[in-house]
Amino acid sequence: MHYSILSLVGQALRGNRGWTPAWRRAEPKSRYNVVIVGGGGHGLATAYYLAKEHGVTDVAVVEKGYLGSGNVGRNTTIIRSNYLLPGNVPFYEWSMKLWEGLERELNFNVMVSQRGVLNVFHSDAQRNAFARRGNAMRLHGVDAELLDRDQVRAMLPFADFESARFPILGGLLQPRGGTARHDAVAWGYARGADMRGVDIIENCEVTGIRIADGRTQGVETTRGFIGADKVALSCAGNTSRVAAMAGLRLPIESHVMQAFVSEGLKPLIDNVVTFGAGHFYVSQSDKGGLVFGGDIDGYNSYAQRGNLPVVEDVVEGALALFPNLARLRVLRNWGGLVDMSMDGSPIIDKTPVDKLYLNGAWNYGGFKATPAAGWCFAHLIANDEPHPVAAAYRLDRFARGDVIDERGAGAQPNLH
Amino acid sequence: MRIKCPYCGERDAQEFSYRGAGGLQRPDPDGANAQEAFVAYVYLRDNPAGPLAELWYHRAGCRSWLVVERDTRTHAMAGTALAAPLDSD
C-alpha cells in the first residue's frame, strides 16, 4: 500500500479500517540466497538495499525477538557526520545524504529533523581541536561552522556561560545533523524490503551457523535449519556471541550504554547539544521529553541495564551545562548493548569463513550509520568486495596496524 | 555494583577501574608466530555472555589489581582474588 495524502483521506473516510500490515509475517523457507541475522535497523536496511540496489530478493531477515526490539529502539536518535578521520568522514557523510532522502525513498515518515548538532567547547585547546575537526569535515564536503560565544548564547541563552570551571567559549555546529524517529526507521526499511519480496522472520533466534569445508551452509534457528548461499551477521551488541558460533574471535567487547527520557516540557532545546567538558548530549523529542545520554558504563555486560554511577555522571553533565534542568524529572532510562571495538570504529567485511559476512562493532554510534551501513553491507554481500566509502572498515586492520581511532585511546574498548 | 576487595571489604564499584578480561598472557616476542600471538593478545577477546574473570584496579582504595569473577548477564559477583598473590615477586 502506497502512503499518500489520498490514501490518508480515503482511509479516514472509511473509518481507518482498510489499513494493511506494513510487512507480512513470513514463515521460514528451507533455503535462501542470503540470510541476514538480526532484524534491527542495519539488518533491515541491508535487506532493503540488497533487493532495491542489487536485485537480490531471495533474502530472509531472522530476528530473535520482535522487529526493532534491540538497539534500533534503544539509542538517542541522533544523526550526524561530524567525524575527523579519513576512513570515517566519507562513510558517515554518505549516511547523512541517505538520511536526507530517506522519507521519499521509503515512502515512510521517519521524521528526519535536521535541527543541527552543536558541540560546545570550554577551553582554547578544545577550540583548536574542534576547529581542526570542522576543517577536516569541510575538506570532505561536510557542513561545519565554528561558532563564537555570542552565537552559541543566541542559540542557548539558558546555558551556564559564566561557569568558572567550564565556561562556554563557543561551539562547532553541523547544521545538517539532527535526529530521526528510530522505530520508524526500522519499520520503514522492513516495509520496503517486504514489498520487494524479502521474508522478515521474527521470534526466530539463530542458535548455530552450519559450516562445511570452510564454507557457510546456513543457520540453525529455534524454528529449524535455514539453508543459505550467504549468511550476513548484523547483530551488534551480540556480535561476539553469534560470530563464536562460526568459530570466530573478534576485537570486540560488549558493553552497556544507558539513555534517558525526561518528562515533557514546552519547546526548550532546539538542537542536539553536546557538553564538551564531560560526556552528555541532549535533544528534545517532538513529544517534549528531553532525550539524553552520556558515557557507557565501562565494563563488559550483556544485561541491557546499567548502574547508578553513570546516571549520576550524566546528570552532573546535564546540570553543568543547563542549570535550569535541576528540577526536571526523568521518566525512564534503559540500557542497550553495544559492540565496543578495540579502535572505536566499526567492521563491515568478509570473515575468514567463506560466504559469511560481518557488519558490527558499531560502538555507541550505530544508529546514525543505519542507511550507509545497510547500503555498504548490501554492496559487500552482492559483489564480494567492500563499498568504497566503507573500505577502511576491514576486519584485518588490527593485524595490519591500520586502526581508525578517533579518540586516540588505544586498544581499550571502554575508553573509546 | 559492589566489589569485595580482599583488603578493603565490599566497596562501591566506582572506586575501581576496569581493565577487561583477565587471564591474557603476554606472548613470547621471540616465539614462533609472535606477530600473530601479539595481535590476538592485544585485540581479540572471547567476550562471553556469562561468567568472566576480569581485572579491576582498586584505584581509590588499596591500589591492588584484582581478578573478579562476574557474570556479564546479571552483574553478579562470584568471587574476588588478588591478581598478584603476596608470595609472588
Contacts between the chains, C-beta under 8 A, distances in Angstrom:
chain1	res1	chain2	res2	distance
A	238	B	49	7.6
A	240	B	45	7.3
A	240	B	46	7.5
A	240	B	47	3.7
A	240	B	48	8.0
A	241	B	47	7.6
A	241	B	48	8.0
A	241	B	49	5.5
A	244	B	46	7.7
A	249	B	40	7.5
A	249	B	44	4.7
A	249	B	45	7.2
A	249	B	46	6.6
A	250	B	44	6.7
A	250	B	45	7.4
A	250	B	47	7.3
A	251	B	43	4.1
A	251	B	44	5.8
A	251	B	45	7.1
A	252	B	45	6.8
A	252	B	47	5.9
A	253	B	20	6.5
A	253	B	21	7.9
A	253	B	45	5.6
A	253	B	47	5.3
A	254	B	47	5.7
A	254	B	49	7.5
A	254	B	72	7.2
A	298	B	18	5.4
A	299	B	1	7.9
A	299	B	13	7.8
A	299	B	18	4.7
A	299	B	54	7.4
A	299	B	70	7.8
A	300	B	20	7.2
A	300	B	21	7.4
A	300	B	47	6.7
A	300	B	52	6.0
A	300	B	54	6.8
A	300	B	72	5.0
A	301	B	72	5.4
A	301	B	75	6.7
A	302	B	49	4.3
A	302	B	72	5.0
A	302	B	73	5.0
A	303	B	72	7.1
A	303	B	73	6.0
A	303	B	74	6.3
A	303	B	75	5.7
A	307	B	1	5.5
A	307	B	13	6.9
A	307	B	75	7.6
A	309	B	12	7.7
A	309	B	13	7.2
A	309	B	14	4.7
A	342	B	42	7.6
A	342	B	43	4.8
A	398	B	39	6.4
A	398	B	42	7.8
A	398	B	43	4.4
A	399	B	36	7.8
A	399	B	39	4.6
A	399	B	43	7.7
A	411	B	42	5.1
A	411	B	43	5.8
A	412	B	19	7.9
A	412	B	20	7.3
A	413	B	20	7.2
A	414	B	18	6.0
A	414	B	20	7.5
